[in-house]
């Protein structure tokens, strides 16, 4: 079997308008990264600007830094998403973290990559705030990618629980519903994944590993 190749795209935004530090929620990158590595995939990690990608300091503890040291090192040297083409990738995955809300939705190259992979039958996955990267994606006929599809993401209730609902540029659950997604929410902090065809979404940090495993299954089951 040919080696499978997954593209992970992360945020480059390390600060919210309030000045509070943000970035990638470490577990939402590290757990999927480990799943893909254990599945034998080649992994390319891109970010909006390239270079060192910011990690939300709230997700860093001595324990997580030791547990996921390899994943942290990978985030030190990401490639710019503008330098990446869709050819050669079997899937794309968007980890979350509040930083994603500020730079993924309007990135034209990311939208192009997602549309190209999805329309060619290659799986696309996202977890927590990662689905922010899906909100601006339209298919070739102009239809929003998520329209009529079952998806989940960080919920309004969860955003209010972490007291960042007034800081975000929009509420992700609301925006996905507005563009026609069949949004499905579980209880806050539940491990919850939705799969609709080749689209895989996870609700929150607790769902990162499960979402990555579902994506890996779709890739490995493809002929």
Buried (B, 14 or more C-beta within 10 A) or exposed (E): EEEBBBBBBBBBBBEBEEEEBBBBBBBBBBBBBBBBBEBEBBBBBBBBBBEEBBBBEBBBEEEBEEBBEEBBEBBEEBBBBEEBEBEEBBBBBBBBBBBBBBBBBBBEBBBBBBBBBBBEEBBBBBBBBBBBBBBBBBEEEEEBBBEEBBBBBBBBEBBEEEEBEEBBEEBBBEBBBEBBBBBBBBEBBBBBBBBBEBBBBBBBBBBBBBBBBBBBBBBEEEE
